[in-house]
Amino acid sequence: MAATDARLVGINNRNLSTFETDLAVALELVSRLTAHQVPVAASGIAGVADVKRNLSAGIFNFLVGESIVRAADPAGFIRGLVGAGREEKTC
C-alpha cells in the first residue's frame, strides 16, 4: 500500500468472499501505510469500543453504515461514536 500515491486508503474489514468482518484487518494493515497516507477503517464498526480500538492503532477515520441503520437511535449512536473520538483526543 505504501507504494501507491493514494493519500486516502480505505481498509475493508469485510471479507467480500465470506462477508465476515474482522477489525484486526485494519489494525494490522495500518502499519503498512506511510505517514502521508490516511487510513479509513471500513465495515465492522459496531460501537464505541471498536472506535477506541482503532483510535489506539492510529486510525481516526471510519466508514460506518450497517451499525447506524440497525441502531434503535441512529443519531444517538453516531453521537456516541463521535464522542469516543473526542474522549481519546483529550486523554
Secondary structure, 3 states (H helix, E strand, C coil): CCCCCCCEEEEECECCCCCCECCHHHHHHHHHCCCCCEEEEECCCCCHHHHHHHHHCCCCCEECCHHHHHCCCHHHHHHHHHHHHHHHHHC
